[in-house]
Every structure is written in structure tokens, then in C-alpha cells.
């Protein structure tokens, strides 16, 4: 991820969040990353893929089936 960050000029933390599906990049970031990777924009999955419930509740140590 460091090479992507350096090659695109996008902060490492942002690249990491995009790679792990915690952040959806804006169109300019998508184009920049796709160009760096030498792929088409449509060849990359750009959306969130994390369960928001996992971020909000399970990290706090609440019960697994908390509703």
C-alpha cells in the first residue's frame, strides 16, 4: 500500500482505508489509483464492504447479538 500511496500522492491512511473497504474513494482518487495500477476504473471494486454494525458495536465490547 505504501507504493500506491507514494505513486498516487494519496495519503497512506486513505489508501489503506480504501484497500480494506472502509472508505469509498471519490472519482478523482479512483482514476488516480486505477491509472497507477494500470487497470480500468471498472476493474476495481470501490464500495464499502464492512458491516457498519461491526464497527459501531462489536469494537466496543458489547454482546455479539446486541440489537
CHARMM-style PDB file with segment names, atoms N, HN, CA, C and O in Angstrom:
ATOM      1  N   UNK     1       0.802  -1.184   0.000  1.00  0.00      PROA
ATOM      2  CA  UNK     1       0.000   0.000   0.000  1.00  0.00      PROA
ATOM      3  C   UNK     1       0.854   1.261   0.000  1.00  0.00      PROA
ATOM      4  O   UNK     1       0.444   2.303  -0.511  1.00  0.00      PROA
ATOM      5  N   UNK     2       2.045   1.152   0.579  1.00  0.00      PROA
ATOM      6  HN  UNK     2       2.378   0.306   0.994  1.00  0.00      PROA
ATOM      7  CA  UNK     2       2.921   2.323   0.602  1.00  0.00      PROA
ATOM      8  C   UNK     2       3.300   2.752  -0.811  1.00  0.00      PROA
ATOM      9  O   UNK     2       3.392   3.946  -1.098  1.00  0.00      PROA
ATOM     10  N   UNK     3       3.521   1.771  -1.697  1.00  0.00      PROA
ATOM     11  HN  UNK     3       3.447   0.801  -1.464  1.00  0.00      PROA
ATOM     12  CA  UNK     3       3.884   2.122  -3.068  1.00  0.00      PROA
ATOM     13  C   UNK     3       2.727   2.808  -3.787  1.00  0.00      PROA
ATOM     14  O   UNK     3       2.946   3.708  -4.597  1.00  0.00      PROA
ATOM     15  N   UNK     4       1.502   2.389  -3.496  1.00  0.00      PROA
ATOM     16  HN  UNK     4       1.324   1.657  -2.838  1.00  0.00      PROA
ATOM     17  CA  UNK     4       0.329   3.047  -4.090  1.00  0.00      PROA
ATOM     18  C   UNK     4       0.223   4.470  -3.571  1.00  0.00      PROA
ATOM     19  O   UNK     4      -0.039   5.402  -4.332  1.00  0.00      PROA
ATOM     20  N   UNK     5       0.427   4.630  -2.277  1.00  0.00      PROA
ATOM     21  HN  UNK     5       0.640   3.873  -1.659  1.00  0.00      PROA
ATOM     22  CA  UNK     5       0.368   5.963  -1.677  1.00  0.00      PROA
ATOM     23  C   UNK     5       1.417   6.885  -2.294  1.00  0.00      PROA
ATOM     24  O   UNK     5       1.119   8.015  -2.680  1.00  0.00      PROA
ATOM     25  N   UNK     6       2.631   6.389  -2.381  1.00  0.00      PROA
ATOM     26  HN  UNK     6       2.873   5.471  -2.068  1.00  0.00      PROA
ATOM     27  CA  UNK     6       3.710   7.210  -2.942  1.00  0.00      PROA
ATOM     28  C   UNK     6       3.485   7.489  -4.427  1.00  0.00      PROA
ATOM     29  O   UNK     6       3.742   8.597  -4.898  1.00  0.00      PROA
ATOM     30  N   UNK     7       3.011   6.492  -5.157  1.00  0.00      PROA
ATOM     31  HN  UNK     7       2.802   5.592  -4.774  1.00  0.00      PROA
ATOM     32  CA  UNK     7       2.824   6.646  -6.595  1.00  0.00      PROA
ATOM     33  C   UNK     7       1.640   7.500  -6.998  1.00  0.00      PROA
ATOM     34  O   UNK     7       1.608   8.054  -8.097  1.00  0.00      PROA
ATOM     35  N   UNK     8       0.665   7.607  -6.107  1.00  0.00      PROA
ATOM     36  HN  UNK     8       0.690   7.157  -5.214  1.00  0.00      PROA
ATOM     37  CA  UNK     8      -0.540   8.377  -6.423  1.00  0.00      PROA
ATOM     38  C   UNK     8      -0.596   9.721  -5.721  1.00  0.00      PROA
ATOM     39  O   UNK     8      -1.336  10.613  -6.136  1.00  0.00      PROA
ATOM     40  N   UNK     9       0.183   9.868  -4.660  1.00  0.00      PROA
ATOM     41  HN  UNK     9       0.784   9.143  -4.324  1.00  0.00      PROA
ATOM     42  CA  UNK     9       0.124  11.097  -3.880  1.00  0.00      PROA
ATOM     43  C   UNK     9      -1.048  11.132  -2.919  1.00  0.00      PROA
ATOM     44  O   UNK     9      -1.344  12.179  -2.344  1.00  0.00      PROA
ATOM     45  N   UNK    10      -1.717  10.011  -2.736  1.00  0.00      PROA
ATOM     46  HN  UNK    10      -1.476   9.160  -3.202  1.00  0.00      PROA
ATOM     47  CA  UNK    10      -2.840   9.916  -1.791  1.00  0.00      PROA
ATOM     48  C   UNK    10      -2.262   9.439  -0.456  1.00  0.00      PROA
ATOM     49  O   UNK    10      -1.459   8.507  -0.423  1.00  0.00      PROA
ATOM     50  N   UNK    11      -2.671  10.076   0.635  1.00  0.00      PROA
ATOM     51  HN  UNK    11      -3.324  10.833   0.608  1.00  0.00      PROA
ATOM     52  CA  UNK    11      -2.154   9.724   1.949  1.00  0.00      PROA
ATOM     53  C   UNK    11      -2.307   8.233   2.219  1.00  0.00      PROA
ATOM     54  O   UNK    11      -3.294   7.608   1.830  1.00  0.00      PROA
ATOM     55  N   UNK    12      -1.297   7.675   2.901  1.00  0.00      PROA
ATOM     56  HN  UNK    12      -0.495   8.183   3.217  1.00  0.00      PROA
ATOM     57  CA  UNK    12      -1.281   6.248   3.185  1.00  0.00      PROA
ATOM     58  C   UNK    12      -2.536   5.791   3.916  1.00  0.00      PROA
ATOM     59  O   UNK    12      -3.100   4.747   3.587  1.00  0.00      PROA
ATOM     60  N   UNK    13      -2.977   6.565   4.905  1.00  0.00      PROA
ATOM     61  HN  UNK    13      -2.519   7.413   5.172  1.00  0.00      PROA
ATOM     62  CA  UNK    13      -4.155   6.175   5.684  1.00  0.00      PROA
ATOM     63  C   UNK    13      -5.387   6.057   4.795  1.00  0.00      PROA
ATOM     64  O   UNK    13      -6.220   5.175   5.001  1.00  0.00      PROA
ATOM     65  N   UNK    14      -5.505   6.938   3.810  1.00  0.00      PROA
ATOM     66  HN  UNK    14      -4.828   7.654   3.643  1.00  0.00      PROA
ATOM     67  CA  UNK    14      -6.641   6.891   2.890  1.00  0.00      PROA
ATOM     68  C   UNK    14      -6.537   5.658   1.988  1.00  0.00      PROA
ATOM     69  O   UNK    14      -7.525   4.955   1.775  1.00  0.00      PROA
ATOM     70  N   UNK    15      -5.344   5.401   1.462  1.00  0.00      PROA
ATOM     71  HN  UNK    15      -4.541   5.972   1.634  1.00  0.00      PROA
ATOM     72  CA  UNK    15      -5.138   4.220   0.610  1.00  0.00      PROA
ATOM     73  C   UNK    15      -5.458   2.951   1.395  1.00  0.00      PROA
ATOM     74  O   UNK    15      -6.101   2.040   0.873  1.00  0.00      PROA
ATOM     75  N   UNK    16      -5.014   2.894   2.629  1.00  0.00      PROA
ATOM     76  HN  UNK    16      -4.491   3.634   3.053  1.00  0.00      PROA
ATOM     77  CA  UNK    16      -5.277   1.735   3.476  1.00  0.00      PROA
ATOM     78  C   UNK    16      -6.785   1.554   3.703  1.00  0.00      PROA
ATOM     79  O   UNK    16      -7.302   0.441   3.610  1.00  0.00      PROA
ATOM     80  N   UNK    17      -7.476   2.644   3.998  1.00  0.00      PROA
ATOM     81  HN  UNK    17      -7.056   3.548   4.074  1.00  0.00      PROA
ATOM     82  CA  UNK    17      -8.923   2.576   4.215  1.00  0.00      PROA
ATOM     83  C   UNK    17      -9.649   2.124   2.952  1.00  0.00      PROA
ATOM     84  O   UNK    17     -10.609   1.358   3.034  1.00  0.00      PROA
ATOM     85  N   UNK    18      -9.206   2.584   1.797  1.00  0.00      PROA
ATOM     86  HN  UNK    18      -8.426   3.206   1.731  1.00  0.00      PROA
ATOM     87  CA  UNK    18      -9.797   2.155   0.525  1.00  0.00      PROA
ATOM     88  C   UNK    18      -9.548   0.668   0.317  1.00  0.00      PROA
ATOM     89  O   UNK    18     -10.460  -0.069  -0.058  1.00  0.00      PROA
ATOM     90  N   UNK    19      -8.328   0.227   0.555  1.00  0.00      PROA
ATOM     91  HN  UNK    19      -7.587   0.826   0.860  1.00  0.00      PROA
ATOM     92  CA  UNK    19      -7.960  -1.173   0.341  1.00  0.00      PROA
ATOM     93  C   UNK    19      -8.749  -2.114   1.237  1.00  0.00      PROA
ATOM     94  O   UNK    19      -9.097  -3.219   0.822  1.00  0.00      PROA
ATOM     95  N   UNK    20      -9.032  -1.685   2.459  1.00  0.00      PROA
ATOM     96  HN  UNK    20      -8.749  -0.787   2.796  1.00  0.00      PROA
ATOM     97  CA  UNK    20      -9.770  -2.536   3.396  1.00  0.00      PROA
ATOM     98  C   UNK    20     -11.282  -2.316   3.341  1.00  0.00      PROA
ATOM     99  O   UNK    20     -12.023  -2.895   4.135  1.00  0.00      PROA
ATOM    100  N   UNK    21     -11.741  -1.482   2.406  1.00  0.00      PROA
ATOM    101  HN  UNK    21     -11.139  -1.012   1.761  1.00  0.00      PROA
ATOM    102  CA  UNK    21     -13.168  -1.287   2.224  1.00  0.00      PROA
ATOM    103  C   UNK    21     -13.828  -0.399   3.243  1.00  0.00      PROA
ATOM    104  O   UNK    21     -15.048  -0.439   3.397  1.00  0.00      PROA
ATOM    105  N   UNK    22     -13.051   0.407   3.947  1.00  0.00      PROA
ATOM    106  HN  UNK    22     -12.059   0.440   3.822  1.00  0.00      PROA
ATOM    107  CA  UNK    22     -13.617   1.324   4.947  1.00  0.00      PROA
ATOM    108  C   UNK    22     -13.923   2.688   4.355  1.00  0.00      PROA
ATOM    109  O   UNK    22     -14.570   3.509   5.005  1.00  0.00      PROA
ATOM    110  N   UNK    23     -13.470   2.946   3.134  1.00  0.00      PROA
ATOM    111  HN  UNK    23     -12.945   2.278   2.606  1.00  0.00      PROA
ATOM    112  CA  UNK    23     -13.644   4.258   2.522  1.00  0.00      PROA
ATOM    113  C   UNK    23     -13.883   4.076   1.039  1.00  0.00      PROA
ATOM    114  O   UNK    23     -13.187   3.303   0.380  1.00  0.00      PROA
ATOM    115  N   UNK    24     -14.865   4.787   0.512  1.00  0.00      PROA
ATOM    116  HN  UNK    24     -15.430   5.415   1.046  1.00  0.00      PROA
ATOM    117  CA  UNK    24     -15.112   4.778  -0.926  1.00  0.00      PROA
ATOM    118  C   UNK    24     -14.456   6.018  -1.520  1.00  0.00      PROA
ATOM    119  O   UNK    24     -14.820   7.139  -1.162  1.00  0.00      PROA
ATOM    120  N   UNK    25     -13.495   5.834  -2.422  1.00  0.00      PROA
ATOM    121  HN  UNK    25     -13.200   4.924  -2.712  1.00  0.00      PROA
ATOM    122  CA  UNK    25     -12.780   6.990  -2.971  1.00  0.00      PROA
ATOM    123  C   UNK    25     -13.647   7.819  -3.903  1.00  0.00      PROA
ATOM    124  O   UNK    25     -14.588   7.312  -4.513  1.00  0.00      PROA
ATOM    125  N   UNK    26     -13.318   9.093  -4.004  1.00  0.00      PROA
ATOM    126  HN  UNK    26     -12.554   9.504  -3.509  1.00  0.00      PROA
ATOM    127  CA  UNK    26     -14.038   9.968  -4.920  1.00  0.00      PROA
ATOM    128  C   UNK    26     -13.573   9.666  -6.349  1.00  0.00      PROA
ATOM    129  O   UNK    26     -12.582   8.958  -6.528  1.00  0.00      PROA
ATOM    130  N   UNK    27     -14.261  10.182  -7.358  1.00  0.00      PROA
ATOM    131  HN  UNK    27     -15.065  10.758  -7.212  1.00  0.00      PROA
ATOM    132  CA  UNK    27     -13.908   9.868  -8.749  1.00  0.00      PROA
ATOM    133  C   UNK    27     -12.459  10.180  -9.122  1.00  0.00      PROA
ATOM    134  O   UNK    27     -11.838   9.425  -9.871  1.00  0.00      PROA
ATOM    135  N   UNK    28     -11.914  11.286  -8.607  1.00  0.00      PROA
ATOM    136  HN  UNK    28     -12.418  11.899  -7.998  1.00  0.00      PROA
ATOM    137  CA  UNK    28     -10.524  11.628  -8.914  1.00  0.00      PROA
ATOM    138  C   UNK    28      -9.567  10.600  -8.317  1.00  0.00      PROA
ATOM    139  O   UNK    28      -8.615  10.177  -8.974  1.00  0.00      PROA
ATOM    140  N   UNK    29      -9.819  10.197  -7.069  1.00  0.00      PROA
ATOM    141  HN  UNK    29     -10.592  10.540  -6.535  1.00  0.00      PROA
ATOM    142  CA  UNK    29      -8.984   9.183  -6.433  1.00  0.00      PROA
ATOM    143  C   UNK    29      -9.082   7.856  -7.178  1.00  0.00      PROA
ATOM    144  O   UNK    29      -8.078   7.167  -7.357  1.00  0.00      PROA
ATOM    145  N   UNK    30     -10.286   7.499  -7.612  1.00  0.00      PROA
ATOM    146  HN  UNK    30     -11.102   8.059  -7.467  1.00  0.00      PROA
ATOM    147  CA  UNK    30     -10.466   6.248  -8.371  1.00  0.00      PROA
ATOM    148  C   UNK    30      -9.635   6.265  -9.638  1.00  0.00      PROA
ATOM    149  O   UNK    30      -8.938   5.298  -9.946  1.00  0.00      PROA
ATOM    150  N   UNK    31      -9.709   7.360 -10.369  1.00  0.00      PROA
ATOM    151  HN  UNK    31     -10.275   8.146 -10.119  1.00  0.00      PROA
ATOM    152  CA  UNK    31      -8.961   7.470 -11.626  1.00  0.00      PROA
ATOM    153  C   UNK    31      -7.459   7.407 -11.360  1.00  0.00      PROA
ATOM    154  O   UNK    31      -6.725   6.747 -12.096  1.00  0.00      PROA
ATOM    155  N   UNK    32      -7.005   8.081 -10.327  1.00  0.00      PROA
ATOM    156  HN  UNK    32      -7.601   8.617  -9.729  1.00  0.00      PROA
ATOM    157  CA  UNK    32      -5.583   8.108  -9.992  1.00  0.00      PROA
ATOM    158  C   UNK    32      -5.072   6.724  -9.609  1.00  0.00      PROA
ATOM    159  O   UNK    32      -4.010   6.298 -10.062  1.00  0.00      PROA
ATOM    160  N   UNK    33      -5.830   6.032  -8.777  1.00  0.00      PROA
ATOM    161  HN  UNK    33      -6.693   6.378  -8.409  1.00  0.00      PROA
ATOM    162  CA  UNK    33      -5.418   4.693  -8.337  1.00  0.00      PROA
ATOM    163  C   UNK    33      -5.457   3.708  -9.505  1.00  0.00      PROA
ATOM    164  O   UNK    33      -4.521   2.930  -9.691  1.00  0.00      PROA
ATOM    165  N   UNK    34      -6.516   3.736 -10.279  1.00  0.00      PROA
ATOM    166  HN  UNK    34      -7.277   4.368 -10.128  1.00  0.00      PROA
ATOM    167  CA  UNK    34      -6.631   2.831 -11.428  1.00  0.00      PROA
ATOM    168  C   UNK    34      -5.490   3.067 -12.418  1.00  0.00      PROA
ATOM    169  O   UNK    34      -4.917   2.113 -12.945  1.00  0.00      PROA
ATOM    170  N   UNK    35      -5.164   4.320 -12.667  1.00  0.00      PROA
ATOM    171  HN  UNK    35      -5.629   5.095 -12.239  1.00  0.00      PROA
ATOM    172  CA  UNK    35      -4.061   4.635 -13.579  1.00  0.00      PROA
ATOM    173  C   UNK    35      -2.740   4.098 -13.028  1.00  0.00      PROA
ATOM    174  O   UNK    35      -1.940   3.529 -13.771  1.00  0.00      PROA
ATOM    175  N   UNK    36      -2.516   4.279 -11.731  1.00  0.00      PROA
ATOM    176  HN  UNK    36      -3.166   4.742 -11.128  1.00  0.00      PROA
ATOM    177  CA  UNK    36      -1.291   3.771 -11.118  1.00  0.00      PROA
ATOM    178  C   UNK    36      -1.207   2.253 -11.237  1.00  0.00      PROA
ATOM    179  O   UNK    36      -0.139   1.703 -11.509  1.00  0.00      PROA
ATOM    180  N   UNK    37      -2.340   1.577 -11.031  1.00  0.00      PROA
ATOM    181  HN  UNK    37      -3.207   2.023 -10.810  1.00  0.00      PROA
ATOM    182  CA  UNK    37      -2.373   0.113 -11.103  1.00  0.00      PROA
ATOM    183  C   UNK    37      -2.429  -0.408 -12.538  1.00  0.00      PROA
ATOM    184  O   UNK    37      -2.345  -1.613 -12.775  1.00  0.00      PROA
ATOM    185  N   UNK    38      -2.571   0.516 -13.490  1.00  0.00      PROA
ATOM    186  HN  UNK    38      -2.640   1.495 -13.297  1.00  0.00      PROA
ATOM    187  CA  UNK    38      -2.660   0.181 -14.913  1.00  0.00      PROA
ATOM    188  C   UNK    38      -3.839  -0.745 -15.206  1.00  0.00      PROA
ATOM    189  O   UNK    38      -3.712  -1.734 -15.927  1.00  0.00      PROA
ATOM    190  N   UNK    39      -4.987  -0.395 -14.628  1.00  0.00      PROA
ATOM    191  HN  UNK    39      -5.090   0.409 -14.042  1.00  0.00      PROA
ATOM    192  CA  UNK    39      -6.244  -1.109 -14.863  1.00  0.00      PROA
ATOM    193  C   UNK    39      -7.335  -0.077 -15.126  1.00  0.00      PROA
ATOM    194  O   UNK    39      -7.155   1.114 -14.874  1.00  0.00      PROA
ATOM    195  N   UNK    40      -8.456  -0.547 -15.629  1.00  0.00      PROA
ATOM    196  HN  UNK    40      -8.603  -1.515 -15.833  1.00  0.00      PROA
ATOM    197  CA  UNK    40      -9.593   0.338 -15.825  1.00  0.00      PROA
ATOM    198  C   UNK    40     -10.311   0.597 -14.509  1.00  0.00      PROA
ATOM    199  O   UNK    40     -10.263  -0.222 -13.592  1.00  0.00      PROA
ATOM    200  N   UNK    41     -10.967   1.726 -14.428  1.00  0.00      PROA
ATOM    201  HN  UNK    41     -11.006   2.392 -15.174  1.00  0.00      PROA
ATOM    202  CA  UNK    41     -11.713   2.066 -13.207  1.00  0.00      PROA
ATOM    203  C   UNK    41     -12.750   0.999 -12.893  1.00  0.00      PROA
ATOM    204  O   UNK    41     -12.977   0.690 -11.723  1.00  0.00      PROA
ATOM    205  N   UNK    42     -13.382   0.433 -13.909  1.00  0.00      PROA
ATOM    206  HN  UNK    42     -13.197   0.684 -14.859  1.00  0.00      PROA
ATOM    207  CA  UNK    42     -14.419  -0.584 -13.692  1.00  0.00      PROA
ATOM    208  C   UNK    42     -13.848  -1.946 -13.307  1.00  0.00      PROA
ATOM    209  O   UNK    42     -14.610  -2.854 -12.974  1.00  0.00      PROA
ATOM    210  N   UNK    43     -12.539  -2.108 -13.346  1.00  0.00      PROA
ATOM    211  HN  UNK    43     -11.921  -1.370 -13.617  1.00  0.00      PROA
ATOM    212  CA  UNK    43     -11.912  -3.377 -12.980  1.00  0.00      PROA
ATOM    213  C   UNK    43     -11.635  -3.487 -11.487  1.00  0.00      PROA
ATOM    214  O   UNK    43     -11.145  -4.512 -11.012  1.00  0.00      PROA
ATOM    215  N   UNK    44     -11.951  -2.426 -10.751  1.00  0.00      PROA
ATOM    216  HN  UNK    44     -12.349  -1.594 -11.137  1.00  0.00      PROA
ATOM    217  CA  UNK    44     -11.683  -2.393  -9.311  1.00  0.00      PROA
ATOM    218  C   UNK    44     -12.998  -2.248  -8.563  1.00  0.00      PROA
ATOM    219  O   UNK    44     -13.879  -1.507  -8.998  1.00  0.00      PROA
ATOM    220  N   UNK    45     -13.141  -2.951  -7.437  1.00  0.00      PROA
ATOM    221  HN  UNK    45     -12.425  -3.553  -7.084  1.00  0.00      PROA
ATOM    222  CA  UNK    45     -14.317  -2.806  -6.583  1.00  0.00      PROA
ATOM    223  C   UNK    45     -14.038  -1.638  -5.647  1.00  0.00      PROA
ATOM    224  O   UNK    45     -13.062  -1.656  -4.897  1.00  0.00      PROA
ATOM    225  N   UNK    46     -14.896  -0.619  -5.693  1.00  0.00      PROA
ATOM    226  HN  UNK    46     -15.689  -0.604  -6.303  1.00  0.00      PROA
ATOM    227  CA  UNK    46     -14.631   0.616  -4.961  1.00  0.00      PROA
ATOM    228  C   UNK    46     -15.508   0.823  -3.740  1.00  0.00      PROA
ATOM    229  O   UNK    46     -15.218   1.726  -2.954  1.00  0.00      PROA
ATOM    230  N   UNK    47     -16.552   0.052  -3.533  1.00  0.00      PROA
ATOM    231  HN  UNK    47     -16.788  -0.681  -4.172  1.00  0.00      PROA
ATOM    232  CA  UNK    47     -17.502   0.352  -2.468  1.00  0.00      PROA
ATOM    233  C   UNK    47     -17.094  -0.157  -1.105  1.00  0.00      PROA
ATOM    234  O   UNK    47     -16.145  -0.928  -0.962  1.00  0.00      PROA
ATOM    235  N   UNK    48     -17.839   0.296  -0.103  1.00  0.00      PROA
ATOM    236  HN  UNK    48     -18.610   0.922  -0.219  1.00  0.00      PROA
ATOM    237  CA  UNK    48     -17.653  -0.202   1.256  1.00  0.00      PROA
ATOM    238  C   UNK    48     -17.986  -1.679   1.270  1.00  0.00      PROA
ATOM    239  O   UNK    48     -18.899  -2.124   0.573  1.00  0.00      PROA
ATOM    240  N   UNK    49     -17.250  -2.437   2.060  1.00  0.00      PROA
ATOM    241  HN  UNK    49     -16.509  -2.076   2.625  1.00  0.00      PROA
ATOM    242  CA  UNK    49     -17.582  -3.845   2.210  1.00  0.00      PROA
ATOM    243  C   UNK    49     -17.563  -4.277   3.668  1.00  0.00      PROA
ATOM    244  O   UNK    49     -17.552  -5.472   3.965  1.00  0.00      PROA
ATOM    245  N   UNK    50     -17.559  -3.316   4.574  1.00  0.00      PROA
ATOM    246  HN  UNK    50     -17.568  -2.345   4.334  1.00  0.00      PROA
ATOM    247  CA  UNK    50     -17.584  -3.630   6.004  1.00  0.00      PROA
ATOM    248  C   UNK    50     -19.010  -3.549   6.524  1.00  0.00      PROA
ATOM    249  O   UNK    50     -19.816  -2.747   6.051  1.00  0.00      PROA
ATOM    250  N   UNK    51     -19.304  -4.379   7.491  1.00  0.00      PROA
ATOM    251  HN  UNK    51     -18.650  -5.031   7.875  1.00  0.00      PROA
ATOM    252  CA  UNK    51     -20.581  -4.337   8.179  1.00  0.00      PROA
ATOM    253  C   UNK    51     -20.525  -3.191   9.187  1.00  0.00      PROA
ATOM    254  O   UNK    51     -19.773  -3.275  10.158  1.00  0.00      PROA
ATOM    255  N   UNK    52     -21.309  -2.110   8.981  1.00  0.00      PROA
ATOM    256  HN  UNK    52     -21.920  -2.042   8.192  1.00  0.00      PROA
ATOM    257  CA  UNK    52     -21.234  -0.972   9.907  1.00  0.00      PROA
ATOM    258  C   UNK    52     -21.534  -1.361  11.340  1.00  0.00      PROA
ATOM    259  O   UNK    52     -21.000  -0.759  12.272  1.00  0.00      PROA
ATOM    260  N   UNK    53     -22.374  -2.349  11.525  1.00  0.00      PROA
ATOM    261  HN  UNK    53     -22.807  -2.838  10.768  1.00  0.00      PROA
ATOM    262  CA  UNK    53     -22.677  -2.818  12.869  1.00  0.00      PROA
ATOM    263  C   UNK    53     -21.407  -3.320  13.550  1.00  0.00      PROA
ATOM    264  O   UNK    53     -21.222  -3.143  14.754  1.00  0.00      PROA
ATOM    265  N   UNK    54     -20.552  -3.937  12.775  1.00  0.00      PROA
ATOM    266  HN  UNK    54     -20.703  -4.081  11.797  1.00  0.00      PROA
ATOM    267  CA  UNK    54     -19.292  -4.442  13.299  1.00  0.00      PROA
ATOM    268  C   UNK    54     -18.431  -3.298  13.817  1.00  0.00      PROA
ATOM    269  O   UNK    54     -17.765  -3.437  14.844  1.00  0.00      PROA
ATOM    270  N   UNK    55     -18.439  -2.203  13.137  1.00  0.00      PROA
ATOM    271  HN  UNK    55     -18.979  -2.089  12.303  1.00  0.00      PROA
ATOM    272  CA  UNK    55     -17.623  -1.049  13.531  1.00  0.00      PROA
ATOM    273  C   UNK    55     -18.202  -0.369  14.754  1.00  0.00      PROA
ATOM    274  O   UNK    55     -17.465  -0.009  15.672  1.00  0.00      PROA
ATOM    275  N   UNK    56     -19.498  -0.191  14.775  1.00  0.00      PROA
ATOM    276  HN  UNK    56     -20.096  -0.484  14.029  1.00  0.00      PROA
ATOM    277  CA  UNK    56     -20.123   0.587  15.849  1.00  0.00      PROA
ATOM    278  C   UNK    56     -20.250  -0.161  17.169  1.00  0.00      PROA
ATOM    279  O   UNK    56     -20.019   0.422  18.228  1.00  0.00      PROA
ATOM    280  N   UNK    57     -20.609  -1.429  17.128  1.00  0.00      PROA
ATOM    281  HN  UNK    57     -20.797  -1.903  16.268  1.00  0.00      PROA
ATOM    282  CA  UNK    57     -20.956  -2.109  18.368  1.00  0.00      PROA
ATOM    283  C   UNK    57     -19.920  -3.132  18.825  1.00  0.00      PROA
ATOM    284  O   UNK    57     -19.556  -3.150  20.001  1.00  0.00      PROA
ATOM    285  N   UNK    58     -19.452  -3.957  17.948  1.00  0.00      PROA
ATOM    286  HN  UNK    58     -19.747  -3.942  16.993  1.00  0.00      PROA
ATOM    287  CA  UNK    58     -18.580  -5.047  18.371  1.00  0.00      PROA
ATOM    288  C   UNK    58     -17.220  -4.555  18.829  1.00  0.00      PROA
ATOM    289  O   UNK    58     -16.585  -5.207  19.657  1.00  0.00      PROA
ATOM    290  N   UNK    59     -16.759  -3.441  18.325  1.00  0.00      PROA
ATOM    291  HN  UNK    59     -17.275  -2.911  17.653  1.00  0.00      PROA
ATOM    292  CA  UNK    59     -15.474  -2.905  18.763  1.00  0.00      PROA
ATOM    293  C   UNK    59     -15.562  -2.372  20.186  1.00  0.00      PROA
ATOM    294  O   UNK    59     -14.541  -2.248  20.862  1.00  0.00      PROA
ATOM    295  N   UNK    60     -16.742  -2.063  20.639  1.00  0.00      PROA
ATOM    296  HN  UNK    60     -17.572  -2.163  20.089  1.00  0.00      PROA
ATOM    297  CA  UNK    60     -16.931  -1.508  21.985  1.00  0.00      PROA
ATOM    298  C   UNK    60     -17.035  -2.593  23.033  1.00  0.00      PROA
ATOM    299  O   UNK    60     -17.091  -2.300  24.228  1.00  0.00      PROA
ATOM    300  N   UNK    61     -17.063  -3.867  22.593  1.00  0.00      PROA
ATOM    301  HN  UNK    61     -17.017  -4.104  21.623  1.00  0.00      PROA
ATOM    302  CA  UNK    61     -17.120  -4.959  23.548  1.00  0.00      PROA
ATOM    303  C   UNK    61     -18.539  -5.312  23.982  1.00  0.00      PROA
ATOM    304  O   UNK    61     -18.718  -5.988  24.995  1.00  0.00      PROA
ATOM    305  N   UNK    62     -19.547  -4.870  23.240  1.00  0.00      PROA
ATOM    306  HN  UNK    62     -19.402  -4.321  22.417  1.00  0.00      PROA
ATOM    307  CA  UNK    62     -20.913  -5.232  23.591  1.00  0.00      PROA
ATOM    308  C   UNK    62     -21.208  -6.646  23.114  1.00  0.00      PROA
ATOM    309  O   UNK    62     -20.457  -7.221  22.326  1.00  0.00      PROA
ATOM    310  N   UNK    63     -22.306  -7.192  23.601  1.00  0.00      PROA
ATOM    311  HN  UNK    63     -22.916  -6.725  24.241  1.00  0.00      PROA
ATOM    312  CA  UNK    63     -22.661  -8.557  23.236  1.00  0.00      PROA
ATOM    313  C   UNK    63     -22.768  -8.711  21.718  1.00  0.00      PROA
ATOM    314  O   UNK    63     -23.121  -7.777  20.998  1.00  0.00      PROA
ATOM    315  N   UNK    64     -22.453  -9.911  21.266  1.00  0.00      PROA
ATOM    316  HN  UNK    64     -22.166 -10.670  21.851  1.00  0.00      PROA
ATOM    317  CA  UNK    64     -22.442 -10.203  19.832  1.00  0.00      PROA
ATOM    318  C   UNK    64     -23.815  -9.996  19.207  1.00  0.00      PROA
ATOM    319  O   UNK    64     -23.909  -9.465  18.101  1.00  0.00      PROA
ATOM    320  N   UNK    65     -24.881 -10.403  19.890  1.00  0.00      PROA
ATOM    321  HN  UNK    65     -24.805 -10.834  20.789  1.00  0.00      PROA
ATOM    322  CA  UNK    65     -26.226 -10.299  19.322  1.00  0.00      PROA
ATOM    323  C   UNK    65     -26.965  -9.048  19.785  1.00  0.00      PROA
ATOM    324  O   UNK    65     -28.196  -9.019  19.782  1.00  0.00      PROA
ATOM    325  N   UNK    66     -26.244  -8.041  20.173  1.00  0.00      PROA
ATOM    326  HN  UNK    66     -25.244  -8.065  20.176  1.00  0.00      PROA
ATOM    327  CA  UNK    66     -26.828  -6.785  20.632  1.00  0.00      PROA
ATOM    328  C   UNK    66     -27.716  -6.193  19.540  1.00  0.00      PROA
ATOM    329  O   UNK    66     -27.313  -6.109  18.380  1.00  0.00      PROA
ATOM    330  N   UNK    67     -28.931  -5.781  19.923  1.00  0.00      PROA
ATOM    331  HN  UNK    67     -29.257  -5.849  20.865  1.00  0.00      PROA
ATOM    332  CA  UNK    67     -29.853  -5.226  18.922  1.00  0.00      PROA
ATOM    333  C   UNK    67     -30.391  -3.899  19.365  1.00  0.00      PROA
ATOM    334  OT1 UNK    67     -31.181  -3.284  18.650  1.00  0.00      PROA
TER     335      UNK     67
END
